[in-house]
């Protein structure tokens, strides 16, 4: 009997999503815990002013993270498209260009932060005491940019390649190194030590990633290669995808400016707590988006609409359930959070807790709309995806916080949260004619997708179902029988390999505009096995030989293995 869970029925797609989700959540949660650890260490070991000063530097950190995604995301999307086409040569070239771009941009950022230190810190009109603390933290982060650029690029590529385990190991090393150095260095040199600890934690992750890449266990190969046009195309893709990170760096600026203008410097600690919590929430949503990116991009390159639909259904379901959990937990813990940041004034604790509860009521709208906005970019509706991000993370929230601030501090946070709901409604109304997924209904009606376990009984039943469905779709009897035989033989082959532990398979049949244009895509999450290559090398059994012999004249036969699944594409006819 099929198992049901957060992801629904156990399928190739749900398994892959679960695998990437576990790694992404662990990595993103670790990243947030490190931010939280930095703030807690500064608040408990130095004082409340140290935490506020770190909040003022946070937009610069977020901008660096934005640039890291600007480097990584577009190249990773192009890499996923190349994987969808089975082009490993282009995969290696895109990977190599990303490494060179991350290293080069990192060096430029170190020079820029060193030479423009005073100008960057002079943005805030704050007291000298806060400015000194902010300067110390800034100095500790001098080498933060190149390490962040490399770490994010490697992480993104490993997820696209199905090597999530490396990301988890790197995140563990980052956490251990950062947490230990936070305490040791903060006691010795104050807030500067917190910045140094953060950089050292990233260095630990990069070393782990380089060890894996250079140890012969990765399918990625570095080569000295550069194509300016590809790099600019990657940055163009990245800008749309990572726009939410840039906007997230501007949102704290807007919140801080609004609080300073309406309520004064004494209430800045509320922004600190709220921004830290919002960072955690968006980090979790970013993890969910990372699960979508390699899958949606590959399926989009295949024009496999059913797989796109199934992936998004899982993603939205996960987003809603996780949002509700975060809302309940956050509201319950709201009174405790300010204490972690060294807030001792009872009135400030109460005001902070109330602010947190106000915007947490609306986070499910934030998560779902952010998921949709990135999805639109993956399917190359980039302009609308970017518009939705601006509306969600800056346009509506800025209007909401300014309108709410006219009434009260809680009104500011209620206005910010209500803006997330307004952006969600905006998206529903805008897409009501074509649907939120923008799937071509005519093309979708000519595609079939079947999820099955690699057991003999399920495979035989599916073979008969495919024969009936193809006949009903107007496919010729010859091709209907051929597709039915392929499903049965490939499924039986998988059943034999699975033994007593069936794995999951997905058969996608895409009918073209003419009766001759048929593509079958077979996915499974079992042990990698290339039937065609095995037969061609003379190592085959009878079943390998039979499958190879009936597909030998197909216009296309290709196989690709990844860390999460195996894929074979067979094209019948033109």
C-alpha positions as CSV (number, residue, x, y, z in Angstrom):
1,X,0.0,0.0,0.0
2,X,1.4,3.4,-0.9
3,X,2.5,5.6,1.9
4,X,1.0,9.1,2.4
5,X,2.7,12.0,4.2
6,X,3.3,15.7,3.9
7,X,4.3,15.1,0.3
8,X,1.2,12.9,-0.6
9,X,1.7,9.6,-2.4
10,X,5.2,8.3,-2.5
11,X,6.5,8.9,-6.0
12,X,9.7,9.7,-7.8
13,X,8.9,13.4,-7.6
14,X,7.9,13.3,-3.9
15,X,11.0,11.3,-3.0
16,X,13.2,13.8,-4.8
17,X,11.4,16.7,-3.2
18,X,11.8,15.1,0.2
19,X,15.5,14.5,-0.3
20,X,16.2,18.0,-1.4
21,X,13.9,19.4,1.2
22,X,15.7,17.7,4.1
23,X,19.0,19.1,3.0
24,X,17.7,22.5,2.2
25,X,15.8,22.8,5.5
26,X,18.9,21.7,7.4
27,X,21.2,24.1,5.6
28,X,18.8,27.0,5.8
29,X,17.9,26.4,9.4
30,X,21.6,26.1,10.2
31,X,22.2,29.4,8.5
32,X,19.5,31.1,10.6
33,X,20.7,29.5,13.8
34,X,24.1,31.0,13.0
35,X,22.5,34.4,12.6
36,X,20.6,33.9,15.8
37,X,23.7,32.7,17.6
38,X,25.6,35.8,16.5
39,X,22.9,38.0,17.9
40,X,22.5,36.1,21.1
41,X,26.2,36.0,21.7
42,X,26.5,39.8,21.1
43,X,23.4,40.5,23.2
44,X,24.4,38.4,26.1
45,X,28.2,39.0,26.1
46,X,28.4,42.6,24.9
47,X,24.9,44.2,25.3
48,X,21.8,45.4,23.6
49,X,23.6,48.1,21.6
50,X,25.8,45.4,20.0
51,X,22.7,43.7,18.6
52,X,21.2,46.9,17.3
53,X,24.5,47.8,15.6
54,X,24.6,44.4,13.9
55,X,21.0,45.0,12.6
56,X,22.2,48.2,10.9
57,X,25.0,46.2,9.1
58,X,22.5,43.4,8.2
59,X,21.3,45.1,4.9
60,X,25.0,45.0,3.7
61,X,25.2,41.3,4.5
62,X,21.9,40.6,2.8
63,X,23.1,42.5,-0.3
64,X,26.2,40.3,-0.4
65,X,23.9,37.3,-0.2
66,X,21.9,38.8,-3.0
67,X,25.1,39.0,-5.2
68,X,26.0,35.4,-4.3
69,X,22.6,34.3,-5.6
70,X,23.1,36.6,-8.6
71,X,26.2,34.6,-9.4
72,X,24.8,31.2,-8.6
73,X,21.1,31.0,-9.4
74,X,21.1,31.8,-13.1
75,X,24.0,29.5,-13.9
76,X,22.3,26.8,-11.8
77,X,19.1,27.2,-13.8
78,X,21.0,27.0,-17.1
79,X,22.8,24.0,-15.7
80,X,19.4,22.3,-14.9
81,X,18.1,23.1,-18.4
82,X,21.3,21.5,-19.8
83,X,20.7,18.4,-17.6
84,X,17.1,18.3,-19.0
85,X,18.7,18.1,-22.5
86,X,21.3,15.6,-21.3
87,X,24.3,17.9,-22.2
88,X,27.0,17.1,-19.6
89,X,29.7,19.1,-21.5
90,X,27.7,22.3,-21.0
91,X,27.1,21.4,-17.4
92,X,30.8,21.3,-16.7
93,X,31.4,24.6,-18.6
94,X,28.7,26.4,-16.6
95,X,30.1,25.0,-13.4
96,X,33.6,26.2,-14.2
97,X,32.4,29.7,-15.2
98,X,30.5,29.9,-11.9
99,X,33.7,29.1,-9.8
100,X,35.7,31.8,-11.7
101,X,33.0,34.4,-11.4
102,X,32.5,33.7,-7.6
103,X,36.2,34.0,-6.9
104,X,36.7,37.1,-9.0
105,X,33.7,39.0,-7.6
106,X,34.7,38.0,-4.1
107,X,38.1,39.7,-4.5
108,X,36.4,42.9,-5.9
109,X,34.0,43.0,-2.9
110,X,36.9,42.7,-0.4
111,X,38.6,45.7,-2.1
112,X,35.4,47.7,-2.2
113,X,34.5,47.1,1.5
114,X,38.1,48.1,2.5
115,X,38.3,51.3,0.5
116,X,34.6,52.5,1.0
117,X,34.3,51.6,4.7
118,X,33.5,55.1,6.0
119,X,31.1,55.9,3.2
120,X,29.1,52.7,3.8
121,X,28.9,53.1,7.5
122,X,27.9,56.8,7.2
123,X,24.5,55.9,5.7
124,X,22.9,55.7,9.2
125,X,22.5,58.9,11.2
126,X,23.0,57.2,14.6
127,X,24.8,57.8,17.9
128,X,28.6,57.4,18.0
129,X,28.3,54.5,20.4
130,X,26.2,52.5,17.9
131,X,28.4,53.6,15.0
132,X,31.5,52.2,16.8
133,X,29.9,48.8,17.4
134,X,28.7,48.7,13.7
135,X,32.2,49.5,12.5
136,X,33.7,46.6,14.6
137,X,31.2,44.1,13.2
138,X,31.8,45.4,9.7
139,X,35.6,44.9,10.1
140,X,35.1,41.3,11.2
141,X,33.2,40.7,8.0
142,X,35.8,42.0,5.6
143,X,36.4,38.5,3.9
144,X,32.8,37.5,4.2
145,X,31.9,38.1,0.5
146,X,34.2,35.7,-1.4
147,X,33.5,32.9,1.1
148,X,29.7,33.5,0.8
149,X,29.9,33.6,-3.0
150,X,31.7,30.3,-3.2
151,X,29.6,28.6,-0.6
152,X,26.2,29.6,-2.2
153,X,27.4,28.6,-5.7
154,X,28.7,25.2,-4.6
155,X,25.5,24.6,-2.5
156,X,23.2,25.5,-5.4
157,X,25.1,23.3,-7.9
158,X,25.2,20.4,-5.5
159,X,21.4,20.6,-5.1
160,X,21.0,20.7,-8.9
161,X,23.3,17.6,-9.1
162,X,21.4,15.6,-6.5
163,X,24.3,15.7,-4.0
164,X,22.5,17.2,-1.0
165,X,24.5,15.2,1.5
166,X,27.6,17.4,0.8
167,X,25.4,20.5,1.6
168,X,24.4,19.0,5.0
169,X,28.0,18.1,6.0
170,X,29.1,21.7,5.0
171,X,26.3,23.2,7.1
172,X,27.2,21.1,10.1
173,X,30.9,22.3,9.9
174,X,29.8,25.9,9.5
175,X,27.6,25.7,12.6
176,X,30.2,24.1,14.8
177,X,33.0,26.4,13.8
178,X,30.8,29.6,14.0
179,X,29.1,28.7,17.3
180,X,32.4,27.9,19.0
181,X,34.2,31.0,17.7
182,X,31.2,33.2,18.5
183,X,31.8,32.6,22.2
184,X,35.6,32.5,22.2
185,X,36.2,35.6,20.0
186,X,33.2,37.7,21.3
187,X,34.7,37.4,24.9
188,X,38.1,38.4,23.6
189,X,37.4,41.2,21.0
190,X,33.7,41.9,21.2
191,X,31.5,42.4,18.2
192,X,34.4,42.1,15.7
193,X,34.8,38.6,16.9
194,X,31.2,37.7,15.9
195,X,32.0,38.9,12.3
196,X,35.2,36.9,12.2
197,X,33.4,33.8,13.5
198,X,30.8,34.1,10.7
199,X,33.5,34.2,8.1
200,X,35.4,31.3,9.6
201,X,32.2,29.2,9.6
202,X,31.8,29.8,5.8
203,X,35.4,28.9,5.2
204,X,34.8,25.5,6.9
205,X,31.9,24.9,4.5
206,X,33.9,25.9,1.4
207,X,36.7,23.5,2.4
208,X,34.3,20.6,2.8
209,X,32.8,21.4,-0.7
210,X,36.3,21.6,-2.3
211,X,37.3,18.4,-0.7
212,X,34.3,16.6,-2.3
213,X,34.9,18.3,-5.7
214,X,38.6,17.3,-5.8
215,X,38.1,13.9,-4.3
216,X,36.9,12.2,-7.4
217,X,33.4,11.6,-6.1
218,X,31.7,14.4,-8.1
219,X,30.5,14.2,-11.7
220,X,31.4,17.9,-12.0
221,X,34.8,18.8,-13.6
222,X,36.5,22.1,-13.5
223,X,38.1,23.5,-16.6
224,X,39.5,26.8,-17.6
225,X,36.6,28.1,-19.6
226,X,34.9,31.5,-20.0
227,X,32.1,32.7,-22.2
228,X,31.0,36.2,-21.4
229,X,27.7,35.8,-23.2
230,X,26.8,32.8,-21.0
231,X,27.9,34.6,-17.9
232,X,25.7,37.6,-18.7
233,X,22.8,35.3,-19.5
234,X,23.3,33.6,-16.2
235,X,23.3,36.9,-14.3
236,X,20.2,37.9,-16.2
237,X,18.4,34.8,-15.0
238,X,19.8,35.3,-11.5
239,X,18.6,38.8,-11.2
240,X,15.0,37.7,-11.5
241,X,15.4,34.7,-9.2
242,X,17.5,36.4,-6.5
243,X,15.5,39.7,-6.6
244,X,13.7,38.6,-3.4
245,X,17.1,38.6,-1.6
246,X,17.8,42.2,-2.8
247,X,14.3,43.2,-1.7
248,X,14.8,41.5,1.6
249,X,17.9,43.6,2.1
250,X,15.8,46.7,1.5
251,X,12.8,45.7,3.7
252,X,14.8,46.1,7.0
253,X,16.0,49.5,5.7
254,X,12.4,50.5,5.2
255,X,11.3,49.1,8.5
256,X,14.2,50.7,10.4
257,X,13.5,54.1,8.7
258,X,9.8,53.9,9.5
259,X,10.4,53.0,13.2
260,X,13.1,55.7,13.6
261,X,10.8,58.3,12.0
262,X,7.7,57.5,13.9
263,X,8.8,55.9,17.2
264,X,12.5,56.7,17.8
265,X,15.8,54.9,18.3
266,X,14.7,53.2,21.5
267,X,12.3,50.9,19.5
268,X,14.9,49.7,17.0
269,X,15.4,46.5,19.0
270,X,11.9,45.5,17.8
271,X,13.1,45.7,14.2
272,X,16.0,43.6,15.2
273,X,13.9,40.8,16.6
274,X,11.3,41.0,13.8
275,X,13.9,41.0,11.0
276,X,15.7,38.0,12.6
277,X,12.4,36.1,12.7
278,X,11.5,37.1,9.2
279,X,15.0,36.0,8.0
280,X,14.3,32.6,9.5
281,X,10.9,32.3,7.8
282,X,12.2,33.5,4.4
283,X,15.2,31.1,4.8
284,X,12.8,28.2,5.2
285,X,10.8,29.4,2.2
286,X,14.0,29.8,0.2
287,X,14.8,26.1,1.1
288,X,11.4,25.1,-0.4
289,X,12.2,27.2,-3.5
290,X,15.6,25.4,-3.8
291,X,13.7,22.1,-3.9
292,X,11.7,23.4,-6.8
293,X,14.4,24.9,-8.9
294,X,16.3,21.9,-10.4
295,X,13.0,19.9,-10.8
296,X,10.9,22.6,-12.5
297,X,13.8,23.8,-14.7
298,X,14.4,20.2,-15.9
299,X,10.7,19.4,-16.5
300,X,10.3,22.8,-18.3
301,X,13.2,21.9,-20.6
302,X,11.4,18.6,-21.3
303,X,8.0,20.3,-21.7
304,X,6.8,17.8,-19.2
305,X,3.7,19.7,-17.9
306,X,2.3,16.9,-15.6
307,X,5.6,16.7,-13.7
308,X,5.6,20.4,-13.3
309,X,2.1,20.3,-11.9
310,X,2.8,17.5,-9.5
311,X,6.0,19.3,-8.2
312,X,4.2,22.5,-7.6
313,X,1.3,20.8,-5.8
314,X,3.8,19.3,-3.4
315,X,5.6,22.6,-3.0
316,X,2.5,24.6,-2.2
317,X,1.1,21.9,0.2
318,X,4.4,21.9,2.0
319,X,4.5,25.7,2.2
320,X,1.0,25.9,3.7
321,X,1.6,23.3,6.3
322,X,5.0,24.6,7.3
323,X,3.7,28.2,7.5
324,X,0.9,27.2,9.8
325,X,3.4,25.4,12.0
326,X,5.7,28.4,12.1
327,X,2.8,30.7,12.9
328,X,1.7,28.7,15.9
329,X,5.2,28.2,17.2
330,X,6.2,31.8,16.6
331,X,3.1,33.2,18.4
332,X,3.6,30.8,21.3
333,X,7.3,31.8,21.6
334,X,6.9,35.6,20.9
335,X,7.3,36.6,24.5
336,X,10.6,34.7,24.9
337,X,12.3,35.9,21.7
338,X,13.2,39.4,22.9
339,X,14.9,38.0,26.0
340,X,17.3,36.1,23.7
341,X,18.5,39.4,22.3
342,X,19.2,40.9,25.7
343,X,16.1,43.0,26.0
344,X,15.4,43.6,29.7
345,X,12.8,46.4,29.6
346,X,9.4,44.8,30.3
347,X,7.5,47.3,28.1
348,X,9.9,46.7,25.1
349,X,9.5,42.9,25.6
350,X,5.7,43.3,25.4
351,X,5.8,45.6,22.4
352,X,8.2,43.2,20.6
353,X,6.1,40.2,21.3
354,X,3.0,42.0,20.0
355,X,4.8,43.1,16.8
356,X,5.9,39.5,16.1
357,X,2.4,38.1,16.6
358,X,0.9,40.8,14.3
359,X,2.9,39.9,11.1
360,X,3.0,36.1,11.9
361,X,-0.7,36.0,11.2
362,X,-0.1,36.5,7.5
363,X,3.1,34.4,6.7
364,X,1.2,31.7,4.8
365,X,0.5,34.3,2.1
366,X,4.1,35.3,2.1
367,X,5.3,31.7,1.6
368,X,2.8,30.8,-1.2
369,X,3.3,34.0,-3.1
370,X,7.1,33.7,-2.9
371,X,6.8,30.2,-4.2
372,X,4.7,31.3,-7.2
373,X,7.0,34.2,-8.0
374,X,10.0,32.0,-8.3
375,X,8.1,29.4,-10.2
376,X,7.2,32.0,-12.9
377,X,10.9,32.7,-13.3
378,X,11.7,29.0,-13.7
379,X,9.1,28.7,-16.5
380,X,10.6,31.8,-18.2
381,X,7.8,34.2,-17.3
382,X,10.5,36.3,-15.7
383,X,9.0,39.8,-15.9
384,X,5.8,38.8,-14.1
385,X,7.8,36.8,-11.5
386,X,9.9,39.9,-10.8
387,X,6.9,42.2,-10.6
388,X,5.2,39.8,-8.1
389,X,8.4,39.8,-5.9
390,X,8.5,43.6,-5.9
391,X,4.8,43.8,-5.0
392,X,5.2,41.2,-2.3
393,X,8.5,42.2,-0.6
394,X,8.6,46.0,-1.0
395,X,5.7,47.7,-2.7
396,X,2.8,46.6,-0.6
397,X,4.7,46.2,2.7
398,X,6.1,49.7,2.4
399,X,2.6,51.1,1.9
400,X,1.2,48.9,4.6
401,X,3.8,49.8,7.3
402,X,3.6,53.6,6.6
403,X,-0.2,53.5,6.7
404,X,-0.2,51.4,9.9
405,X,2.4,53.5,11.6
406,X,0.0,56.5,11.5
407,X,-2.1,54.6,14.1
408,X,0.3,52.7,16.3
409,X,3.4,50.5,16.5
410,X,1.2,47.4,16.2
411,X,-0.5,49.0,13.2
412,X,2.9,49.2,11.5
413,X,3.4,45.4,11.8
414,X,-0.2,44.6,11.0
415,X,0.1,46.7,7.8
416,X,3.3,44.9,6.9
417,X,1.6,41.5,7.3
418,X,-1.6,42.4,5.5
419,X,0.5,43.5,2.6
420,X,1.6,39.8,2.1
421,X,-2.1,38.8,1.9
422,X,-2.7,41.7,-0.6
423,X,0.1,40.4,-2.8
424,X,-1.3,36.9,-2.8
425,X,-4.8,38.2,-3.9
426,X,-3.1,40.3,-6.6
427,X,-1.5,37.1,-8.0
428,X,-4.8,35.2,-8.0
429,X,-6.6,37.9,-9.8
430,X,-3.8,38.5,-12.3
431,X,-3.6,34.8,-13.3
432,X,-7.3,33.9,-13.1
433,X,-7.6,33.4,-16.9
434,X,-4.6,31.1,-17.4
435,X,-4.4,29.6,-13.9
436,X,-1.6,30.2,-11.4
437,X,0.7,27.7,-13.1
438,X,0.4,29.1,-16.6
439,X,0.2,25.6,-18.1
440,X,-0.8,25.2,-21.7
441,X,-4.2,23.4,-21.3
442,X,-4.2,22.0,-24.9
443,X,-0.6,20.6,-24.5
444,X,-1.4,19.3,-21.0
445,X,-4.4,17.4,-22.4
446,X,-2.1,15.5,-24.8
447,X,0.3,14.4,-22.0
448,X,0.1,11.4,-19.7
449,X,1.9,10.8,-16.5
450,X,1.8,7.6,-14.5
451,X,3.4,6.9,-11.0
452,X,4.0,3.3,-10.2
453,X,6.1,1.1,-7.9
454,X,8.5,-1.3,-9.6
455,X,6.5,-4.4,-8.8
456,X,5.3,-6.9,-11.4
457,X,1.6,-6.5,-10.6
458,X,1.6,-2.7,-10.8
459,X,3.7,-2.7,-14.0
460,X,1.4,-5.2,-15.8
461,X,-1.7,-3.2,-14.8
462,X,0.0,0.0,-16.0
463,X,0.9,-1.5,-19.3
464,X,-2.7,-2.3,-20.1
465,X,-3.8,1.1,-18.9
466,X,-1.3,2.8,-21.2
467,X,-2.6,0.7,-24.2
468,X,-6.1,1.8,-23.4
469,X,-5.2,5.5,-22.9
470,X,-3.2,5.7,-26.1
471,X,-6.0,4.1,-28.1
472,X,-8.5,6.6,-26.7
473,X,-6.1,9.5,-27.5
474,X,-6.1,8.5,-31.2
475,X,-2.6,7.0,-31.3
476,X,-2.1,4.3,-33.9
477,X,-2.5,0.7,-32.8
478,X,1.1,-0.1,-33.7
479,X,2.4,2.8,-31.5
480,X,0.0,2.1,-28.7
481,X,1.2,-1.5,-28.5
482,X,4.8,-0.4,-28.7
483,X,4.4,2.0,-25.8
484,X,2.6,-0.7,-23.8
485,X,5.4,-3.2,-24.4
486,X,8.0,-0.6,-23.5
487,X,6.2,0.2,-20.2
488,X,6.0,-3.5,-19.4
489,X,9.5,-4.4,-20.3
490,X,11.2,-1.4,-18.7
491,X,9.0,-1.9,-15.6
492,X,9.7,-5.6,-15.4
493,X,13.4,-4.8,-15.8
494,X,13.1,-2.4,-12.8
495,X,11.2,-5.0,-10.8
496,X,14.0,-7.5,-11.3
497,X,16.6,-5.0,-10.2
498,X,14.5,-3.9,-7.2
499,X,14.2,-7.5,-5.8
500,X,12.0,-7.4,-2.7
501,X,12.3,-3.6,-2.2
502,X,10.4,-1.9,-5.0
503,X,11.4,1.7,-5.9
504,X,9.3,4.3,-7.6
505,X,8.9,4.9,-11.3
506,X,7.3,7.6,-13.4
507,X,6.3,7.1,-17.0
508,X,5.6,10.3,-18.9
509,X,4.2,10.1,-22.4
510,X,4.1,13.4,-24.3
511,X,2.1,13.4,-27.6
512,X,3.2,16.0,-30.1
513,X,1.3,18.0,-32.6
514,X,1.3,15.1,-35.1
515,X,0.5,11.4,-34.4
516,X,4.1,10.5,-35.2
517,X,5.6,12.8,-32.5
518,X,5.7,10.8,-29.2
519,X,8.2,11.1,-26.4
520,X,8.4,8.7,-23.4
521,X,10.3,9.8,-20.3
522,X,11.0,7.1,-17.7
523,X,12.2,8.1,-14.3
524,X,13.1,6.0,-11.3
525,X,14.8,6.4,-7.9
526,X,16.5,3.1,-7.9
527,X,20.2,2.2,-8.4
528,X,21.6,3.8,-11.6
529,X,21.4,1.4,-14.6
530,X,21.7,2.4,-18.3
531,X,19.9,-0.4,-20.2
532,X,21.0,0.9,-23.7
533,X,24.7,1.3,-22.8
534,X,24.8,-2.0,-21.0
535,X,23.4,-3.8,-24.1
536,X,25.8,-1.9,-26.5
537,X,28.8,-3.0,-24.4
538,X,27.8,-6.6,-24.6
539,X,27.1,-7.1,-20.9
540,X,23.4,-7.5,-21.3
541,X,20.9,-10.1,-20.2
542,X,18.0,-11.1,-22.5
543,X,15.8,-8.3,-21.2
544,X,18.5,-5.6,-21.8
545,X,18.9,-7.0,-25.3
546,X,15.2,-7.0,-26.0
547,X,14.7,-3.4,-24.9
548,X,17.7,-2.3,-26.9
549,X,16.6,-4.1,-30.0
550,X,13.1,-2.5,-30.1
551,X,14.4,1.0,-29.5
552,X,17.5,0.9,-31.7
553,X,15.8,2.8,-34.6
554,X,14.2,5.5,-32.4
555,X,15.3,9.1,-33.3
556,X,16.5,9.7,-29.7
557,X,17.6,7.4,-26.9
558,X,19.3,9.1,-23.9
559,X,20.0,8.2,-20.2
560,X,21.1,10.5,-17.4
561,X,21.7,9.6,-13.8
562,X,21.7,12.1,-10.9
563,X,21.9,11.8,-7.1
564,X,18.2,11.5,-6.8
565,X,16.8,9.8,-9.9
566,X,17.6,8.1,-13.2
567,X,16.0,9.3,-16.4
568,X,15.7,7.7,-19.8
569,X,14.2,9.5,-22.8
570,X,12.9,7.6,-25.8
571,X,11.5,9.5,-28.8
572,X,9.3,7.6,-31.2
573,X,8.8,9.0,-34.7
574,X,9.8,12.5,-35.8
